[in-house]
Amino acid sequence: MIAAVKALAKALFGKIAGELEWIVLLAVAGVAAYFYADGRRVRADRADIQHAAELICAGAGENFAASSDQEKDASGKLVTVQHARGALCQRVVVDLSSFKARTNEATAATLAKALADHDARQGADTNAARAAAEAARDASERMEAADAQAEKTNRVDAGWFAAVNGVAGLRAPPR
């Protein structure tokens, strides 16, 4: 069995050895075709990315192209500064991004304060409503007691009028 495999391998290698130049040429051509196709995909991806960068820069109000301008150096002297492609746009986009983050933080703080103020007002209103309900209940009880007293004596006096004023939410008359 081993001898048969060896004989088959020797016969196969003998056939391949004669055509080895063509096989190597086909392998090199296949690799070259793969790299060519992959290079086209890479160039297409790069063009898409560059187009997206140009759109972002246009939206930010800055040019994507390389540029130069006059700026003052540390000593106050005007110098020409060369900016790489996309450098100025990157600064503008970073500034816009930090502005958005600061705005979001300020908005969140404002909303949190408004919510806390609302909760405080609502708590104060609840306490005031509770106090008013208790005062109305107490005034009603005083009125019932004053009515009972007036019915016993068949007379209304200053206490009865004070109880009526209390039910109406008014203060008692001065004595």
C-alpha positions in Angstrom: 0.0 0.0 0.0 2.8 2.4 0.9 4.6 1.5 -2.2 1.5 2.3 -4.3 1.2 5.7 -2.7 4.9 6.4 -3.3 4.5 5.4 -6.9 1.4 7.6 -7.4 3.2 10.5 -5.8 6.3 10.0 -8.0 4.1 9.9 -11.1 2.1 12.9 -10.1 5.2 14.9 -9.2 6.8 13.9 -12.5 3.9 15.3 -14.4 3.8 18.5 -12.3 7.6 19.0 -12.5 7.4 19.4 -16.2 4.8 22.1 -16.0 6.1 23.9 -12.8 6.9 27.1 -14.7 3.3 27.4 -15.8 1.9 26.6 -12.4 4.1 29.3 -10.7 3.1 31.8 -13.4 -0.6 31.0 -12.8 -0.1 31.4 -9.0 1.6 34.7 -9.4 -1.1 35.9 -11.8 -3.8 34.8 -9.3 -2.1 36.7 -6.5 -1.7 39.8 -8.7 -5.4 39.7 -9.7 -6.3 39.4 -6.0 -4.2 42.4 -5.1 -5.5 44.4 -8.1 -9.1 43.7 -7.0 -8.3 44.4 -3.4 -6.6 47.7 -4.4 -9.7 48.8 -6.3 -11.8 48.2 -3.1 -9.4 50.1 -1.0 -9.4 53.0 -3.4 -13.2 53.0 -3.4 -13.3 52.9 0.4 -10.8 55.8 0.5 -12.9 57.9 -1.9 -16.0 57.2 0.2 -14.2 58.3 3.4 -12.8 61.4 1.8 -16.3 62.3 0.4 -17.8 61.8 3.9 -15.1 64.0 5.4 -15.7 66.8 2.8 -19.5 66.6 3.6 -18.8 66.9 7.4 -16.4 69.8 6.8 -18.9 71.6 4.6 -21.6 71.1 7.3 -19.2 72.5 9.9 -18.6 75.5 7.6 -14.9 74.8 6.9 -13.0 73.7 3.9 -11.4 70.2 3.8 -8.5 71.1 1.5 -5.0 72.0 2.7 -4.5 75.7 3.3 -2.2 78.3 4.6 -2.9 81.5 6.5 -1.1 84.3 8.4 -1.0 83.9 12.2 1.0 85.6 14.9 3.7 83.6 16.6 4.6 83.8 20.3 6.6 87.0 19.8 3.7 88.6 17.9 5.4 88.4 14.5 3.2 87.4 11.5 4.1 84.0 10.0 2.7 81.8 7.3 1.3 78.6 8.7 0.6 75.6 6.5 -2.4 73.5 7.5 -2.6 69.9 6.3 -5.7 68.7 4.5 -8.6 68.5 7.0 -6.7 70.1 9.9 -8.8 73.3 10.1 -12.0 71.3 9.7 -10.9 69.0 12.5 -10.5 71.9 14.9 -13.9 73.3 14.0 -15.6 69.9 14.4 -13.8 69.4 17.8 -15.0 72.8 18.9 -18.6 72.1 17.7 -18.5 68.7 19.5 -17.3 70.3 22.8 -19.9 73.1 22.4 -22.6 70.4 22.1 -21.3 68.5 25.1 -21.3 71.8 27.2 -24.7 72.6 26.0 -26.1 69.2 26.9 -24.5 69.5 30.3 -26.0 73.0 30.8 -29.4 71.7 29.6 -29.3 68.8 32.0 -28.4 71.0 34.9 -31.2 73.5 34.0 -33.7 70.7 33.7 -32.6 69.1 37.0 -32.9 72.5 38.8 -36.3 73.1 37.2 -37.4 69.6 38.4 -36.1 70.3 41.9 -37.9 73.7 42.0 -41.1 72.1 40.8 -40.8 69.4 43.4 -40.2 72.0 46.1 -43.2 74.1 44.9 -45.4 71.0 44.7 -44.3 70.0 48.3 -45.1 73.5 49.5 -48.4 73.4 47.7 -49.2 70.0 49.2 -48.4 71.3 52.7 -50.4 74.4 52.2 -53.4 72.4 50.9 -53.1 70.0 53.9 -53.0 73.0 56.3 -56.0 74.6 54.6 -57.9 71.3 54.8 -57.1 71.0 58.5 -58.1 74.6 59.1 -61.3 74.1 57.2 -62.0 71.0 59.3 -61.2 72.8 62.5 -63.4 75.8 61.5 -66.3 73.4 60.6 -65.9 71.7 64.0 -65.9 75.1 65.8 -69.0 76.2 63.7 -70.8 73.0 64.8 -69.9 73.7 68.4 -71.0 77.3 68.1 -74.3 76.2 66.5 -74.9 73.8 69.3 -74.2 76.5 71.9 -76.5 79.0 70.0 -79.2 76.4 69.9 -79.0 75.8 73.6 -79.1 79.5 74.5 -81.2 80.6 71.5 -78.7 83.4 71.0 -75.8 84.1 68.7 -72.8 85.8 70.2 -69.3 86.9 69.1 -68.1 83.3 69.3 -70.8 82.2 66.8 -69.8 85.1 64.4 -66.1 84.2 64.8 -67.0 80.6 63.9 -68.9 81.8 60.8 -66.0 83.9 59.7 -63.7 80.9 60.3 -65.8 78.7 58.0 -65.7 81.5 55.4 -61.9 81.7 55.7 -61.9 85.1 57.3 -60.3 86.1 60.6 -62.3 86.6 63.7 -63.6 90.1 64.4 -61.5 92.1 67.0 -63.0 92.0 70.5 
